[in-house]
Amino acid sequence: MKITAAVLSAVLLSSAALAQPAGMDVFAEGKNGDKVHTASGFVCPHAIGTFVRDAAGEADPEQQTASCSYSTLDGVYGSITLVPLRDGYDPKNSLAPQFEQQQATGGKMVWQGTVKIGNPPLAVYVRLYQTAKLEDLKYTVLYSGSVVKNWAVETTIEYADPRDAPEKNTFLNGVYQAAMAEIGK
Protein backbone atom coordinates (compact mmCIF):
# COMPACT_ATOMS: atom_id res chain seq x y z
CA MET A 1 0.00 0.00 0.00
CA LYS A 2 2.79 2.44 0.91
CA ILE A 3 4.65 1.55 -2.30
CA THR A 4 1.50 2.11 -4.38
CA ALA A 5 0.93 5.50 -2.74
CA ALA A 6 4.56 6.48 -3.33
CA VAL A 7 4.42 5.46 -7.00
CA LEU A 8 1.10 7.24 -7.48
CA SER A 9 2.50 10.40 -5.85
CA ALA A 10 5.60 10.29 -8.04
CA VAL A 11 3.48 9.87 -11.19
CA LEU A 12 1.17 12.72 -10.21
CA LEU A 13 4.08 15.05 -9.37
CA SER A 14 5.94 14.27 -12.58
CA SER A 15 2.82 14.74 -14.72
CA ALA A 16 2.08 18.05 -12.98
CA ALA A 17 5.61 19.21 -13.74
CA LEU A 18 5.21 18.23 -17.38
CA ALA A 19 1.86 20.03 -17.62
CA GLN A 20 3.31 23.38 -16.60
CA PRO A 21 4.01 25.64 -19.56
CA ALA A 22 7.64 26.11 -20.42
CA GLY A 23 9.04 29.66 -20.30
CA MET A 24 8.50 31.44 -23.57
CA ASP A 25 11.50 32.85 -25.39
CA VAL A 26 11.00 36.61 -25.60
CA PHE A 27 13.30 36.82 -28.64
CA ALA A 28 12.83 35.44 -32.13
CA GLU A 29 15.67 34.59 -34.48
CA GLY A 30 16.46 37.39 -36.90
CA LYS A 31 18.76 37.51 -39.88
CA ASN A 32 22.55 37.26 -39.49
CA GLY A 33 22.27 35.96 -35.92
CA ASP A 34 20.19 38.90 -34.69
CA LYS A 35 17.65 38.46 -31.88
CA VAL A 36 14.33 40.28 -32.31
CA HIS A 37 12.43 41.16 -29.14
CA THR A 38 8.96 39.95 -30.06
CA ALA A 39 6.98 42.37 -27.87
CA SER A 40 8.73 45.61 -28.88
CA GLY A 41 10.36 44.87 -32.24
CA PHE A 42 13.78 45.96 -30.93
CA VAL A 43 16.63 44.05 -32.56
CA CYS A 44 19.62 42.94 -30.50
CA PRO A 45 22.09 42.56 -33.35
CA HIS A 46 24.89 40.03 -33.29
CA ALA A 47 27.32 42.98 -33.06
CA ILE A 48 27.23 46.70 -32.27
CA GLY A 49 30.55 48.13 -33.45
CA THR A 50 33.23 46.01 -31.75
CA PHE A 51 30.73 44.66 -29.20
CA VAL A 52 29.57 41.07 -29.77
CA ARG A 53 26.36 39.79 -28.20
CA ASP A 54 26.95 37.20 -25.47
CA ALA A 55 23.34 36.57 -24.42
CA ALA A 56 19.74 37.62 -24.98
CA GLY A 57 16.77 36.64 -22.87
CA GLU A 58 14.23 37.43 -20.23
CA ALA A 59 15.70 39.58 -17.45
CA ASP A 60 12.79 39.62 -14.99
CA PRO A 61 9.73 37.52 -15.86
CA GLU A 62 7.54 39.28 -13.28
CA GLN A 63 8.30 42.70 -14.73
CA GLN A 64 8.38 41.33 -18.32
CA THR A 65 11.80 42.85 -18.96
CA ALA A 66 14.28 41.53 -21.49
CA SER A 67 18.01 42.07 -21.88
CA CYS A 68 20.91 41.62 -24.25
CA SER A 69 24.52 41.45 -23.05
CA TYR A 70 27.57 42.39 -25.09
CA SER A 71 31.34 42.52 -24.69
CA THR A 72 34.47 43.43 -26.63
CA LEU A 73 37.79 41.62 -26.74
CA ASP A 74 39.32 44.52 -24.76
CA GLY A 75 37.05 43.97 -21.74
CA VAL A 76 34.38 46.59 -22.39
CA TYR A 77 30.89 45.41 -21.40
CA GLY A 78 27.47 46.64 -22.40
CA SER A 79 23.93 45.56 -21.68
CA ILE A 80 20.52 46.63 -22.93
CA THR A 81 17.35 46.23 -20.89
CA LEU A 82 13.87 46.68 -22.34
CA VAL A 83 11.18 47.59 -19.81
CA PRO A 84 7.48 47.78 -20.76
CA LEU A 85 5.91 51.03 -19.59
CA ARG A 86 2.91 50.86 -17.32
CA ASP A 87 2.73 54.13 -15.37
CA GLY A 88 5.31 56.44 -16.90
CA TYR A 89 9.06 56.27 -16.48
CA ASP A 90 11.57 57.88 -14.15
CA PRO A 91 15.09 56.69 -15.05
CA LYS A 92 16.53 57.62 -11.64
CA ASN A 93 13.91 55.53 -9.89
CA SER A 94 14.16 52.63 -12.34
CA LEU A 95 17.96 52.50 -12.14
CA ALA A 96 18.13 53.15 -8.36
CA PRO A 97 18.97 49.53 -7.42
CA GLN A 98 22.01 49.61 -9.74
CA PHE A 99 23.06 53.00 -8.33
CA GLU A 100 22.81 51.67 -4.78
CA GLN A 101 24.84 48.59 -5.65
CA GLN A 102 27.50 50.71 -7.36
CA GLN A 103 27.79 53.01 -4.33
CA ALA A 104 27.86 50.05 -1.91
CA THR A 105 30.88 48.62 -3.74
CA GLY A 106 32.81 51.90 -3.67
CA GLY A 107 31.72 53.50 -6.94
CA LYS A 108 31.60 57.30 -6.88
CA MET A 109 29.10 59.21 -8.96
CA VAL A 110 31.05 61.64 -11.15
CA TRP A 111 28.35 62.97 -13.49
CA GLN A 112 24.68 62.82 -14.31
CA GLY A 113 22.60 64.66 -16.84
CA THR A 114 20.71 64.40 -20.09
CA VAL A 115 22.31 63.83 -23.47
CA LYS A 116 20.64 64.06 -26.88
CA ILE A 117 21.01 61.11 -29.25
CA GLY A 118 19.80 60.69 -32.82
CA ASN A 119 17.70 62.73 -35.18
CA PRO A 120 15.16 63.80 -34.09
CA PRO A 121 17.05 63.99 -30.81
CA LEU A 122 16.03 61.65 -28.02
CA ALA A 123 16.67 62.86 -24.46
CA VAL A 124 18.60 60.14 -22.61
CA TYR A 125 19.32 60.30 -18.88
CA VAL A 126 22.94 59.28 -18.11
CA ARG A 127 24.77 58.71 -14.83
CA LEU A 128 28.48 57.88 -14.56
CA TYR A 129 30.25 56.13 -11.71
CA GLN A 130 34.01 55.90 -11.38
CA THR A 131 34.94 52.55 -9.88
CA ALA A 132 38.75 52.59 -9.99
CA LYS A 133 41.73 54.52 -11.32
CA LEU A 134 44.91 53.06 -12.76
CA GLU A 135 47.55 55.41 -14.12
CA ASP A 136 45.71 57.46 -16.77
CA LEU A 137 42.62 55.20 -16.96
CA LYS A 138 39.40 55.76 -15.04
CA TYR A 139 37.26 52.63 -14.83
CA THR A 140 33.73 53.85 -15.34
CA VAL A 141 30.20 52.47 -15.35
CA LEU A 142 27.61 54.36 -17.40
CA TYR A 143 23.89 53.89 -16.74
CA SER A 144 21.32 55.34 -19.10
CA GLY A 145 17.57 55.30 -19.60
CA SER A 146 15.00 56.81 -21.93
CA VAL A 147 11.50 56.19 -23.25
CA VAL A 148 10.91 55.07 -26.82
CA LYS A 149 7.20 54.74 -27.56
CA ASN A 150 5.78 52.41 -24.89
CA TRP A 151 9.14 50.97 -23.77
CA ALA A 152 11.93 52.17 -21.53
CA VAL A 153 15.37 51.39 -22.94
CA GLU A 154 18.20 51.18 -20.43
CA THR A 155 21.90 50.52 -20.90
CA THR A 156 24.82 49.74 -18.67
CA ILE A 157 28.33 50.16 -20.10
CA GLU A 158 31.54 49.31 -18.24
CA TYR A 159 34.67 50.83 -19.79
CA ALA A 160 38.05 52.47 -19.17
CA ASP A 161 38.05 56.20 -19.89
CA PRO A 162 39.52 57.67 -22.07
CA ARG A 163 40.81 54.53 -23.86
CA ASP A 164 37.37 52.96 -24.47
CA ALA A 165 35.36 56.16 -24.99
CA PRO A 166 34.89 55.56 -28.76
CA GLU A 167 33.47 52.05 -28.12
CA LYS A 168 31.23 53.41 -25.34
CA ASN A 169 29.87 56.11 -27.66
CA THR A 170 29.29 53.63 -30.50
CA PHE A 171 27.31 51.33 -28.21
CA LEU A 172 25.28 54.08 -26.51
CA ASN A 173 24.39 55.88 -29.76
CA GLY A 174 23.77 52.63 -31.63
CA VAL A 175 21.33 51.32 -29.01
CA TYR A 176 19.17 54.44 -28.86
CA GLN A 177 19.21 55.09 -32.61
CA ALA A 178 18.14 51.49 -33.21
CA ALA A 179 15.43 51.77 -30.53
CA MET A 180 13.97 54.86 -32.22
CA ALA A 181 13.98 53.08 -35.58
CA GLU A 182 12.71 49.64 -34.49
CA ILE A 183 10.46 49.80 -31.44
CA GLY A 184 6.80 49.71 -32.39
CA LYS A 185 7.41 49.09 -36.11
NORCOR-V970255 format. One record per residue. N is the residue number from 1. RES is the residue in one small letter. SS is DSSP state (A for helix, B for strand, O for the rest). Layout:
n/res/ss
N/RES/SS
N/RES/SS
This chain:
n/res/ss
1/m/O
2/k/A
3/i/A
4/t/A
5/a/A
6/a/A
7/v/A
8/l/A
9/s/A
10/a/A
11/v/A
12/l/A
13/l/A
14/s/A
15/s/A
16/a/A
17/a/A
18/l/A
19/a/A
20/q/O
21/p/O
22/a/O
23/g/O
24/m/O
25/d/O
26/v/O
27/f/B
28/a/B
29/e/B
30/g/O
31/k/A
32/n/A
33/g/A
34/d/O
35/k/B
36/v/B
37/h/B
38/t/O
39/a/O
40/s/O
41/g/O
42/f/O
43/v/B
44/c/B
45/p/O
46/h/O
47/a/B
48/i/B
49/g/O
50/t/O
51/f/B
52/v/B
53/r/B
54/d/B
55/a/B
56/a/B
57/g/B
58/e/B
59/a/B
60/d/B
61/p/O
62/e/O
63/q/O
64/q/O
65/t/B
66/a/B
67/s/B
68/c/B
69/s/B
70/y/B
71/s/B
72/t/O
73/l/O
74/d/O
75/g/O
76/v/O
77/y/B
78/g/B
79/s/B
80/i/B
81/t/B
82/l/B
83/v/B
84/p/B
85/l/O
86/r/O
87/d/O
88/g/O
89/y/O
90/d/O
91/p/A
92/k/A
93/n/A
94/s/A
95/l/O
96/a/A
97/p/A
98/q/A
99/f/A
100/e/A
101/q/A
102/q/A
103/q/A
104/a/A
105/t/O
106/g/O
107/g/O
108/k/B
109/m/B
110/v/B
111/w/B
112/q/B
113/g/B
114/t/B
115/v/B
116/k/B
117/i/B
118/g/O
119/n/O
120/p/O
121/p/O
122/l/B
123/a/B
124/v/B
125/y/B
126/v/B
127/r/B
128/l/B
129/y/B
130/q/B
131/t/B
132/a/B
133/k/B
134/l/B
135/e/O
136/d/O
137/l/B
138/k/B
139/y/B
140/t/B
141/v/B
142/l/B
143/y/B
144/s/B
145/g/B
146/s/B
147/v/B
148/v/B
149/k/O
150/n/O
151/w/B
152/a/B
153/v/B
154/e/B
155/t/B
156/t/B
157/i/B
158/e/B
159/y/B
160/a/B
161/d/B
162/p/O
163/r/O
164/d/O
165/a/A
166/p/A
167/e/A
168/k/A
169/n/A
170/t/A
171/f/A
172/l/A
173/n/A
174/g/A
175/v/A
176/y/A
177/q/A
178/a/A
179/a/A
180/m/A
181/a/A
182/e/A
183/i/O
184/g/O
185/k/O
